[in-house]
Amino acid sequence: MFASLAVKLDYMKRGCQAVYAYHKALSPEDKATAQAWARDAESKLQKAIKER
């Protein structure tokens, strides 16, 4: 059980590192666009939760 948890945590850590590296490589305009998309997705998620 603990072994599979450790593997999952390692995958999550690697995924976060990949996202961080990609985010660092983006230009400021790309970051602004990505943040706008993230806010849009979050607002849609919140709206869907409220409608349920």
C-alpha positions in Angstrom: 0.0 0.0 0.0 2.7 2.5 1.0 4.7 1.6 -2.1 1.9 2.5 -4.5 1.3 5.7 -2.5 5.0 6.7 -2.8 4.8 6.0 -6.6 1.7 8.2 -7.0 3.3 11.0 -5.0 6.5 10.7 -7.1 4.4 11.0 -10.3 2.5 14.0 -8.9 5.8 15.7 -7.9 7.2 15.1 -11.4 4.0 16.4 -13.0 4.2 19.6 -10.9 7.8 20.1 -11.8 7.0 19.7 -15.5 4.2 22.2 -15.2 6.4 24.7 -13.3 9.2 24.3 -15.9 6.7 24.9 -18.7 5.2 27.9 -16.9 8.7 29.4 -16.4 9.4 29.0 -20.1 6.3 31.0 -21.1 6.5 34.6 -22.1 4.5 37.2 -20.0 1.8 37.4 -22.6 1.4 33.6 -22.6 1.3 33.6 -18.8 -1.5 36.1 -18.9 -3.4 34.1 -21.4 -2.9 30.9 -19.4 -4.1 32.6 -16.2 -7.2 33.9 -18.0 -8.0 30.4 -19.2 -7.5 29.1 -15.7 -9.8 31.7 -14.2 -12.4 31.0 -16.9 -12.2 27.2 -16.3 -12.5 27.8 -12.5 -15.5 30.0 -12.9 -17.2 27.4 -15.1 -16.4 24.7 -12.5 -17.9 26.9 -9.7 -21.0 27.6 -11.9 -21.5 23.8 -12.6 -21.1 23.1 -8.8 -23.8 25.7 -8.0 -26.2 24.3 -10.6 -26.0 20.8 -9.3 
